[in-house]
Structures are given as C-alpha cells and as structure tokens.
C-alpha cells in the first residue's frame, strides 16, 4: 500500500540506510507496522507472529 519510491525517498532524506547491516529500511518498516497493527507488546510476540 505504501509505494516503494516514497520509502526510498524518505530513506535518502534521513539517511536511514546508512549503517544497516542486515535489515534494510523497507523490511524494518513492514515489521514495525505489523507489530503496531497486531498490538504486539514485545519482540517475543512479534517473532511469534511471524
């Protein structure tokens, strides 16, 4: 639902992919949004949901 060009533009503007090693911005955004929309209270709940 969110265009990739919008995510890439925000990443370039805020240099958010500058120090990433294994988790690029797009994957991080999707995982955080999943946690918010499924009302996860911690990383354990988030990983169980995946």
C-alpha positions, 0 to 999 in steps of 0.5 A: 500500500505504501509505494516503494519510491516514497520509502526510498525517498524518505530513506535518502532524506534521513539517511536511514540506510546508512549503517544497516547491516542486515535489515534494510529500511523497507523490511524494518518498516513492514515489521514495525507496522505489523507489530503496531497493527497486531498490538504486539507488546514485545519482540517475543510476540512479534517473532511469534507472529511471524 
